[in-house]
């Protein structure tokens, strides 16, 4: 199954992208500075049958992005 990483995921554009790709069979990785804030998005996606998880990364910190995407 393919995976899409949405960096800077949030309740508007990030959620729309997650729904679009998730409906096409992608697993969704929501990447943000505060992954705990993604819990409601993940729960909503799960109700739609979309597998999603949250990961921590800060786009202003190269090492953070590298480790967040590696997860």
PDB file of N, CA, C and O in Angstrom:
ATOM      1  N   UNK A   1       0.846  -1.174   0.000  1.00  0.00           N
ATOM      2  CA  UNK A   1       0.000   0.000   0.000  1.00  0.00           C
ATOM      3  C   UNK A   1       0.893   1.239   0.000  1.00  0.00           C
ATOM      4  O   UNK A   1       1.826   1.321   0.799  1.00  0.00           O
ATOM      5  N   UNK A   2       0.624   2.205  -0.881  1.00  0.00           N
ATOM      6  CA  UNK A   2       1.427   3.423  -0.906  1.00  0.00           C
ATOM      7  C   UNK A   2       1.139   4.305   0.315  1.00  0.00           C
ATOM      8  O   UNK A   2       0.088   4.199   0.947  1.00  0.00           O
ATOM      9  N   UNK A   3       2.095   5.168   0.623  1.00  0.00           N
ATOM     10  CA  UNK A   3       1.979   6.073   1.765  1.00  0.00           C
ATOM     11  C   UNK A   3       2.215   7.501   1.281  1.00  0.00           C
ATOM     12  O   UNK A   3       3.097   7.745   0.458  1.00  0.00           O
ATOM     13  N   UNK A   4       1.425   8.441   1.792  1.00  0.00           N
ATOM     14  CA  UNK A   4       1.665   9.860   1.527  1.00  0.00           C
ATOM     15  C   UNK A   4       1.976  10.534   2.857  1.00  0.00           C
ATOM     16  O   UNK A   4       1.280  10.321   3.850  1.00  0.00           O
ATOM     17  N   UNK A   5       3.029  11.351   2.866  1.00  0.00           N
ATOM     18  CA  UNK A   5       3.384  12.136   4.052  1.00  0.00           C
ATOM     19  C   UNK A   5       2.929  13.566   3.806  1.00  0.00           C
ATOM     20  O   UNK A   5       3.358  14.206   2.846  1.00  0.00           O
ATOM     21  N   UNK A   6       2.064  14.060   4.672  1.00  0.00           N
ATOM     22  CA  UNK A   6       1.574  15.421   4.554  1.00  0.00           C
ATOM     23  C   UNK A   6       2.261  16.240   5.638  1.00  0.00           C
ATOM     24  O   UNK A   6       1.941  16.117   6.820  1.00  0.00           O
ATOM     25  N   UNK A   7       3.205  17.073   5.223  1.00  0.00           N
ATOM     26  CA  UNK A   7       4.004  17.862   6.156  1.00  0.00           C
ATOM     27  C   UNK A   7       3.262  19.161   6.463  1.00  0.00           C
ATOM     28  O   UNK A   7       2.808  19.861   5.558  1.00  0.00           O
ATOM     29  N   UNK A   8       3.149  19.469   7.754  1.00  0.00           N
ATOM     30  CA  UNK A   8       2.401  20.649   8.174  1.00  0.00           C
ATOM     31  C   UNK A   8       0.908  20.380   8.156  1.00  0.00           C
ATOM     32  O   UNK A   8       0.106  21.289   7.943  1.00  0.00           O
ATOM     33  N   UNK A   9       0.540  19.127   8.379  1.00  0.00           N
ATOM     34  CA  UNK A   9      -0.860  18.716   8.294  1.00  0.00           C
ATOM     35  C   UNK A   9      -1.726  19.456   9.299  1.00  0.00           C
ATOM     36  O   UNK A   9      -1.341  19.656  10.451  1.00  0.00           O
ATOM     37  N   UNK A  10      -2.887  19.852   8.846  1.00  0.00           N
ATOM     38  CA  UNK A  10      -3.832  20.550   9.698  1.00  0.00           C
ATOM     39  C   UNK A  10      -5.261  20.230   9.295  1.00  0.00           C
ATOM     40  O   UNK A  10      -5.485  19.389   8.425  1.00  0.00           O
ATOM     41  N   UNK A  11      -6.226  20.887   9.913  1.00  0.00           N
ATOM     42  CA  UNK A  11      -7.636  20.553   9.727  1.00  0.00           C
ATOM     43  C   UNK A  11      -8.253  21.051   8.421  1.00  0.00           C
ATOM     44  O   UNK A  11      -9.421  20.770   8.151  1.00  0.00           O
ATOM     45  N   UNK A  12      -7.502  21.777   7.614  1.00  0.00           N
ATOM     46  CA  UNK A  12      -8.066  22.285   6.356  1.00  0.00           C
ATOM     47  C   UNK A  12      -7.417  21.588   5.162  1.00  0.00           C
ATOM     48  O   UNK A  12      -7.866  20.516   4.754  1.00  0.00           O
ATOM     49  N   UNK A  13      -6.384  22.175   4.609  1.00  0.00           N
ATOM     50  CA  UNK A  13      -5.744  21.620   3.417  1.00  0.00           C
ATOM     51  C   UNK A  13      -5.154  20.237   3.685  1.00  0.00           C
ATOM     52  O   UNK A  13      -5.298  19.330   2.865  1.00  0.00           O
ATOM     53  N   UNK A  14      -4.490  20.075   4.829  1.00  0.00           N
ATOM     54  CA  UNK A  14      -3.905  18.775   5.153  1.00  0.00           C
ATOM     55  C   UNK A  14      -4.952  17.681   5.232  1.00  0.00           C
ATOM     56  O   UNK A  14      -4.743  16.580   4.723  1.00  0.00           O
ATOM     57  N   UNK A  15      -6.077  17.976   5.867  1.00  0.00           N
ATOM     58  CA  UNK A  15      -7.155  16.994   5.977  1.00  0.00           C
ATOM     59  C   UNK A  15      -7.758  16.697   4.612  1.00  0.00           C
ATOM     60  O   UNK A  15      -8.078  15.546   4.314  1.00  0.00           O
ATOM     61  N   UNK A  16      -7.916  17.715   3.786  1.00  0.00           N
ATOM     62  CA  UNK A  16      -8.456  17.506   2.435  1.00  0.00           C
ATOM     63  C   UNK A  16      -7.538  16.598   1.617  1.00  0.00           C
ATOM     64  O   UNK A  16      -8.006  15.709   0.906  1.00  0.00           O
ATOM     65  N   UNK A  17      -6.231  16.828   1.723  1.00  0.00           N
ATOM     66  CA  UNK A  17      -5.272  15.963   1.024  1.00  0.00           C
ATOM     67  C   UNK A  17      -5.322  14.539   1.564  1.00  0.00           C
ATOM     68  O   UNK A  17      -5.284  13.575   0.799  1.00  0.00           O
ATOM     69  N   UNK A  18      -5.408  14.410   2.882  1.00  0.00           N
ATOM     70  CA  UNK A  18      -5.477  13.083   3.502  1.00  0.00           C
ATOM     71  C   UNK A  18      -6.701  12.325   3.012  1.00  0.00           C
ATOM     72  O   UNK A  18      -6.611  11.141   2.689  1.00  0.00           O
ATOM     73  N   UNK A  19      -7.835  12.994   2.956  1.00  0.00           N
ATOM     74  CA  UNK A  19      -9.064  12.351   2.479  1.00  0.00           C
ATOM     75  C   UNK A  19      -8.958  11.951   1.012  1.00  0.00           C
ATOM     76  O   UNK A  19      -9.358  10.851   0.629  1.00  0.00           O
ATOM     77  N   UNK A  20      -8.420  12.846   0.201  1.00  0.00           N
ATOM     78  CA  UNK A  20      -8.301  12.573  -1.232  1.00  0.00           C
ATOM     79  C   UNK A  20      -7.416  11.362  -1.497  1.00  0.00           C
ATOM     80  O   UNK A  20      -7.806  10.443  -2.218  1.00  0.00           O
ATOM     81  N   UNK A  21      -6.224  11.367  -0.910  1.00  0.00           N
ATOM     82  CA  UNK A  21      -5.305  10.257  -1.139  1.00  0.00           C
ATOM     83  C   UNK A  21      -5.747   9.003  -0.399  1.00  0.00           C
ATOM     84  O   UNK A  21      -5.610   7.897  -0.923  1.00  0.00           O
ATOM     85  N   UNK A  22      -6.271   9.159   0.806  1.00  0.00           N
ATOM     86  CA  UNK A  22      -6.759   8.012   1.570  1.00  0.00           C
ATOM     87  C   UNK A  22      -7.871   7.275   0.842  1.00  0.00           C
ATOM     88  O   UNK A  22      -7.934   6.046   0.886  1.00  0.00           O
ATOM     89  N   UNK A  23      -8.744   8.009   0.177  1.00  0.00           N
ATOM     90  CA  UNK A  23      -9.834   7.394  -0.587  1.00  0.00           C
ATOM     91  C   UNK A  23      -9.304   6.599  -1.781  1.00  0.00           C
ATOM     92  O   UNK A  23      -9.992   5.734  -2.323  1.00  0.00           O
ATOM     93  N   UNK A  24      -8.075   6.907  -2.178  1.00  0.00           N
ATOM     94  CA  UNK A  24      -7.449   6.183  -3.296  1.00  0.00           C
ATOM     95  C   UNK A  24      -6.562   5.038  -2.815  1.00  0.00           C
ATOM     96  O   UNK A  24      -5.834   4.438  -3.606  1.00  0.00           O
ATOM     97  N   UNK A  25      -6.621   4.732  -1.510  1.00  0.00           N
ATOM     98  CA  UNK A  25      -5.895   3.590  -0.977  1.00  0.00           C
ATOM     99  C   UNK A  25      -4.561   3.894  -0.323  1.00  0.00           C
ATOM    100  O   UNK A  25      -3.841   2.973   0.063  1.00  0.00           O
ATOM    101  N   UNK A  26      -4.219   5.158  -0.191  1.00  0.00           N
ATOM    102  CA  UNK A  26      -2.962   5.515   0.459  1.00  0.00           C
ATOM    103  C   UNK A  26      -3.090   5.461   1.980  1.00  0.00           C
ATOM    104  O   UNK A  26      -4.134   5.808   2.532  1.00  0.00           O
ATOM    105  N   UNK A  27      -2.030   5.026   2.653  1.00  0.00           N
ATOM    106  CA  UNK A  27      -1.897   5.245   4.089  1.00  0.00           C
ATOM    107  C   UNK A  27      -1.440   6.695   4.232  1.00  0.00           C
ATOM    108  O   UNK A  27      -0.734   7.212   3.366  1.00  0.00           O
ATOM    109  N   UNK A  28      -1.836   7.347   5.312  1.00  0.00           N
ATOM    110  CA  UNK A  28      -1.552   8.764   5.472  1.00  0.00           C
ATOM    111  C   UNK A  28      -0.676   9.005   6.702  1.00  0.00           C
ATOM    112  O   UNK A  28      -0.991   8.550   7.802  1.00  0.00           O
ATOM    113  N   UNK A  29       0.430   9.729   6.499  1.00  0.00           N
ATOM    114  CA  UNK A  29       1.293  10.154   7.595  1.00  0.00           C
ATOM    115  C   UNK A  29       1.113  11.655   7.762  1.00  0.00           C
ATOM    116  O   UNK A  29       1.491  12.434   6.887  1.00  0.00           O
ATOM    117  N   UNK A  30       0.532  12.060   8.893  1.00  0.00           N
ATOM    118  CA  UNK A  30       0.342  13.475   9.195  1.00  0.00           C
ATOM    119  C   UNK A  30       1.560  13.946   9.982  1.00  0.00           C
ATOM    120  O   UNK A  30       1.781  13.506  11.110  1.00  0.00           O
ATOM    121  N   UNK A  31       2.342  14.831   9.394  1.00  0.00           N
ATOM    122  CA  UNK A  31       3.595  15.270   9.985  1.00  0.00           C
ATOM    123  C   UNK A  31       3.448  16.725  10.444  1.00  0.00           C
ATOM    124  O   UNK A  31       3.116  17.607   9.651  1.00  0.00           O
ATOM    125  N   UNK A  32       3.698  16.959  11.733  1.00  0.00           N
ATOM    126  CA  UNK A  32       3.590  18.320  12.267  1.00  0.00           C
ATOM    127  C   UNK A  32       4.446  18.456  13.524  1.00  0.00           C
ATOM    128  O   UNK A  32       4.993  17.475  14.030  1.00  0.00           O
ATOM    129  N   UNK A  33       4.550  19.685  14.015  1.00  0.00           N
ATOM    130  CA  UNK A  33       5.331  19.925  15.242  1.00  0.00           C
ATOM    131  C   UNK A  33       4.640  19.356  16.469  1.00  0.00           C
ATOM    132  O   UNK A  33       5.300  19.031  17.456  1.00  0.00           O
ATOM    133  N   UNK A  34       3.334  19.234  16.420  1.00  0.00           N
ATOM    134  CA  UNK A  34       2.552  18.778  17.573  1.00  0.00           C
ATOM    135  C   UNK A  34       1.643  17.621  17.164  1.00  0.00           C
ATOM    136  O   UNK A  34       0.449  17.832  16.954  1.00  0.00           O
ATOM    137  N   UNK A  35       2.178  16.407  17.047  1.00  0.00           N
ATOM    138  CA  UNK A  35       1.382  15.280  16.563  1.00  0.00           C
ATOM    139  C   UNK A  35       0.166  14.960  17.430  1.00  0.00           C
ATOM    140  O   UNK A  35      -0.805  14.398  16.925  1.00  0.00           O
ATOM    141  N   UNK A  36       0.190  15.298  18.717  1.00  0.00           N
ATOM    142  CA  UNK A  36      -0.969  15.020  19.575  1.00  0.00           C
ATOM    143  C   UNK A  36      -2.188  15.802  19.102  1.00  0.00           C
ATOM    144  O   UNK A  36      -3.322  15.371  19.316  1.00  0.00           O
ATOM    145  N   UNK A  37      -1.967  16.938  18.468  1.00  0.00           N
ATOM    146  CA  UNK A  37      -3.083  17.729  17.944  1.00  0.00           C
ATOM    147  C   UNK A  37      -3.744  17.054  16.746  1.00  0.00           C
ATOM    148  O   UNK A  37      -4.817  17.473  16.311  1.00  0.00           O
ATOM    149  N   UNK A  38      -3.115  16.022  16.215  1.00  0.00           N
ATOM    150  CA  UNK A  38      -3.649  15.317  15.050  1.00  0.00           C
ATOM    151  C   UNK A  38      -4.631  14.203  15.428  1.00  0.00           C
ATOM    152  O   UNK A  38      -5.247  13.598  14.551  1.00  0.00           O
ATOM    153  N   UNK A  39      -4.776  13.933  16.716  1.00  0.00           N
ATOM    154  CA  UNK A  39      -5.617  12.813  17.158  1.00  0.00           C
ATOM    155  C   UNK A  39      -7.035  12.886  16.603  1.00  0.00           C
ATOM    156  O   UNK A  39      -7.576  11.870  16.167  1.00  0.00           O
ATOM    157  N   UNK A  40      -7.641  14.060  16.612  1.00  0.00           N
ATOM    158  CA  UNK A  40      -9.015  14.173  16.110  1.00  0.00           C
ATOM    159  C   UNK A  40      -9.067  13.951  14.597  1.00  0.00           C
ATOM    160  O   UNK A  40     -10.032  13.385  14.083  1.00  0.00           O
ATOM    161  N   UNK A  41      -8.030  14.399  13.889  1.00  0.00           N
ATOM    162  CA  UNK A  41      -7.985  14.167  12.440  1.00  0.00           C
ATOM    163  C   UNK A  41      -7.843  12.682  12.139  1.00  0.00           C
ATOM    164  O   UNK A  41      -8.500  12.153  11.242  1.00  0.00           O
ATOM    165  N   UNK A  42      -6.975  12.014  12.899  1.00  0.00           N
ATOM    166  CA  UNK A  42      -6.760  10.576  12.707  1.00  0.00           C
ATOM    167  C   UNK A  42      -8.044   9.808  12.995  1.00  0.00           C
ATOM    168  O   UNK A  42      -8.387   8.883  12.259  1.00  0.00           O
ATOM    169  N   UNK A  43      -8.757  10.178  14.055  1.00  0.00           N
ATOM    170  CA  UNK A  43     -10.015   9.509  14.395  1.00  0.00           C
ATOM    171  C   UNK A  43     -11.053   9.709  13.293  1.00  0.00           C
ATOM    172  O   UNK A  43     -11.759   8.770  12.923  1.00  0.00           O
ATOM    173  N   UNK A  44     -11.144  10.920  12.776  1.00  0.00           N
ATOM    174  CA  UNK A  44     -12.086  11.186  11.692  1.00  0.00           C
ATOM    175  C   UNK A  44     -11.752  10.412  10.432  1.00  0.00           C
ATOM    176  O   UNK A  44     -12.642   9.885   9.765  1.00  0.00           O
ATOM    177  N   UNK A  45     -10.476  10.342  10.106  1.00  0.00           N
ATOM    178  CA  UNK A  45     -10.050   9.576   8.931  1.00  0.00           C
ATOM    179  C   UNK A  45     -10.343   8.092   9.123  1.00  0.00           C
ATOM    180  O   UNK A  45     -10.760   7.412   8.185  1.00  0.00           O
ATOM    181  N   UNK A  46     -10.127   7.591  10.335  1.00  0.00           N
ATOM    182  CA  UNK A  46     -10.402   6.175  10.618  1.00  0.00           C
ATOM    183  C   UNK A  46     -11.880   5.865  10.403  1.00  0.00           C
ATOM    184  O   UNK A  46     -12.222   4.802   9.886  1.00  0.00           O
ATOM    185  N   UNK A  47     -12.760   6.787  10.796  1.00  0.00           N
ATOM    186  CA  UNK A  47     -14.199   6.586  10.576  1.00  0.00           C
ATOM    187  C   UNK A  47     -14.527   6.510   9.093  1.00  0.00           C
ATOM    188  O   UNK A  47     -15.537   5.925   8.703  1.00  0.00           O
ATOM    189  N   UNK A  48     -13.676   7.100   8.273  1.00  0.00           N
ATOM    190  CA  UNK A  48     -13.861   7.062   6.816  1.00  0.00           C
ATOM    191  C   UNK A  48     -13.122   5.880   6.178  1.00  0.00           C
ATOM    192  O   UNK A  48     -13.104   5.729   4.957  1.00  0.00           O
ATOM    193  N   UNK A  49     -12.515   5.049   7.028  1.00  0.00           N
ATOM    194  CA  UNK A  49     -11.801   3.875   6.526  1.00  0.00           C
ATOM    195  C   UNK A  49     -10.396   4.170   6.028  1.00  0.00           C
ATOM    196  O   UNK A  49      -9.827   3.387   5.267  1.00  0.00           O
ATOM    197  N   UNK A  50      -9.833   5.297   6.454  1.00  0.00           N
ATOM    198  CA  UNK A  50      -8.499   5.696   6.012  1.00  0.00           C
ATOM    199  C   UNK A  50      -7.512   5.473   7.153  1.00  0.00           C
ATOM    200  O   UNK A  50      -7.711   5.959   8.266  1.00  0.00           O
ATOM    201  N   UNK A  51      -6.447   4.733   6.860  1.00  0.00           N
ATOM    202  CA  UNK A  51      -5.415   4.464   7.861  1.00  0.00           C
ATOM    203  C   UNK A  51      -4.457   5.649   7.925  1.00  0.00           C
ATOM    204  O   UNK A  51      -3.845   6.023   6.924  1.00  0.00           O
ATOM    205  N   UNK A  52      -4.333   6.239   9.124  1.00  0.00           N
ATOM    206  CA  UNK A  52      -3.486   7.415   9.295  1.00  0.00           C
ATOM    207  C   UNK A  52      -2.760   7.349  10.629  1.00  0.00           C
ATOM    208  O   UNK A  52      -3.210   6.698  11.572  1.00  0.00           O
ATOM    209  N   UNK A  53      -1.619   8.043  10.686  1.00  0.00           N
ATOM    210  CA  UNK A  53      -0.834   8.147  11.917  1.00  0.00           C
ATOM    211  C   UNK A  53      -0.161   9.513  11.924  1.00  0.00           C
ATOM    212  O   UNK A  53       0.037  10.127  10.875  1.00  0.00           O
ATOM    213  N   UNK A  54       0.190   9.984  13.128  1.00  0.00           N
ATOM    214  CA  UNK A  54       0.838  11.287  13.274  1.00  0.00           C
ATOM    215  C   UNK A  54       2.309  11.109  13.630  1.00  0.00           C
ATOM    216  O   UNK A  54       2.685  10.183  14.349  1.00  0.00           O
ATOM    217  N   UNK A  55       3.128  12.012  13.115  1.00  0.00           N
ATOM    218  CA  UNK A  55       4.561  11.986  13.357  1.00  0.00           C
ATOM    219  C   UNK A  55       5.044  13.404  13.621  1.00  0.00           C
ATOM    220  O   UNK A  55       4.503  14.369  13.082  1.00  0.00           O
ATOM    221  N   UNK A  56       6.079  13.517  14.464  1.00  0.00           N
ATOM    222  CA  UNK A  56       6.601  14.830  14.830  1.00  0.00           C
ATOM    223  C   UNK A  56       7.756  15.224  13.924  1.00  0.00           C
ATOM    224  O   UNK A  56       8.674  14.442  13.678  1.00  0.00           O
ATOM    225  N   UNK A  57       7.688  16.468  13.431  1.00  0.00           N
ATOM    226  CA  UNK A  57       8.785  17.056  12.675  1.00  0.00           C
ATOM    227  C   UNK A  57       8.561  18.557  12.592  1.00  0.00           C
ATOM    228  O   UNK A  57       7.424  19.025  12.538  1.00  0.00           O
ATOM    229  N   UNK A  58       9.648  19.300  12.583  1.00  0.00           N
ATOM    230  CA  UNK A  58       9.604  20.753  12.448  1.00  0.00           C
ATOM    231  C   UNK A  58      10.323  21.103  11.149  1.00  0.00           C
ATOM    232  O   UNK A  58      11.510  20.812  11.004  1.00  0.00           O
ATOM    233  N   UNK A  59       9.621  21.720  10.207  1.00  0.00           N
ATOM    234  CA  UNK A  59      10.212  21.994   8.897  1.00  0.00           C
ATOM    235  C   UNK A  59      11.404  22.943   8.970  1.00  0.00           C
ATOM    236  O   UNK A  59      12.186  23.016   8.022  1.00  0.00           O
ATOM    237  N   UNK A  60      11.558  23.666  10.066  1.00  0.00           N
ATOM    238  CA  UNK A  60      12.686  24.569  10.214  1.00  0.00           C
ATOM    239  C   UNK A  60      13.918  23.876  10.788  1.00  0.00           C
ATOM    240  O   UNK A  60      14.959  24.505  10.976  1.00  0.00           O
ATOM    241  N   UNK A  61      13.796  22.581  11.066  1.00  0.00           N
ATOM    242  CA  UNK A  61      14.887  21.806  11.653  1.00  0.00           C
ATOM    243  C   UNK A  61      15.134  20.578  10.777  1.00  0.00           C
ATOM    244  O   UNK A  61      14.373  19.610  10.813  1.00  0.00           O
ATOM    245  N   UNK A  62      16.206  20.633   9.992  1.00  0.00           N
ATOM    246  CA  UNK A  62      16.498  19.570   9.012  1.00  0.00           C
ATOM    247  C   UNK A  62      16.564  18.185   9.667  1.00  0.00           C
ATOM    248  O   UNK A  62      16.018  17.221   9.129  1.00  0.00           O
ATOM    249  N   UNK A  63      17.221  18.083  10.811  1.00  0.00           N
ATOM    250  CA  UNK A  63      17.328  16.793  11.492  1.00  0.00           C
ATOM    251  C   UNK A  63      15.949  16.285  11.917  1.00  0.00           C
ATOM    252  O   UNK A  63      15.679  15.085  11.862  1.00  0.00           O
ATOM    253  N   UNK A  64      15.087  17.200  12.340  1.00  0.00           N
ATOM    254  CA  UNK A  64      13.738  16.833  12.748  1.00  0.00           C
ATOM    255  C   UNK A  64      12.947  16.275  11.570  1.00  0.00           C
ATOM    256  O   UNK A  64      12.246  15.273  11.712  1.00  0.00           O
ATOM    257  N   UNK A  65      13.053  16.910  10.422  1.00  0.00           N
ATOM    258  CA  UNK A  65      12.344  16.433   9.221  1.00  0.00           C
ATOM    259  C   UNK A  65      12.873  15.062   8.823  1.00  0.00           C
ATOM    260  O   UNK A  65      12.096  14.162   8.505  1.00  0.00           O
ATOM    261  N   UNK A  66      14.186  14.902   8.840  1.00  0.00           N
ATOM    262  CA  UNK A  66      14.784  13.625   8.460  1.00  0.00           C
ATOM    263  C   UNK A  66      14.292  12.508   9.365  1.00  0.00           C
ATOM    264  O   UNK A  66      13.907  11.445   8.877  1.00  0.00           O
ATOM    265  N   UNK A  67      14.297  12.727  10.666  1.00  0.00           N
ATOM    266  CA  UNK A  67      13.858  11.664  11.588  1.00  0.00           C
ATOM    267  C   UNK A  67      12.339  11.467  11.515  1.00  0.00           C
ATOM    268  O   UNK A  67      11.863  10.335  11.601  1.00  0.00           O
ATOM    269  N   UNK A  68      11.588  12.539  11.360  1.00  0.00           N
ATOM    270  CA  UNK A  68      10.126  12.413  11.260  1.00  0.00           C
ATOM    271  C   UNK A  68       9.700  11.627  10.046  1.00  0.00           C
ATOM    272  O   UNK A  68       8.785  10.808  10.131  1.00  0.00           O
ATOM    273  N   UNK A  69      10.342  11.859   8.915  1.00  0.00           N
ATOM    274  CA  UNK A  69      10.009  11.115   7.707  1.00  0.00           C
ATOM    275  C   UNK A  69      10.516   9.682   7.771  1.00  0.00           C
ATOM    276  O   UNK A  69       9.914   8.782   7.186  1.00  0.00           O
ATOM    277  N   UNK A  70      11.614   9.467   8.477  1.00  0.00           N
ATOM    278  CA  UNK A  70      12.154   8.099   8.603  1.00  0.00           C
ATOM    279  C   UNK A  70      11.218   7.210   9.409  1.00  0.00           C
ATOM    280  O   UNK A  70      11.142   6.007   9.163  1.00  0.00           O
ATOM    281  N   UNK A  71      10.500   7.798  10.377  1.00  0.00           N
ATOM    282  CA  UNK A  71       9.558   7.023  11.173  1.00  0.00           C
ATOM    283  C   UNK A  71       8.495   6.445  10.299  1.00  0.00           C
ATOM    284  O   UNK A  71       7.601   5.755  10.789  1.00  0.00           O
TER     285      UNK A  71
END
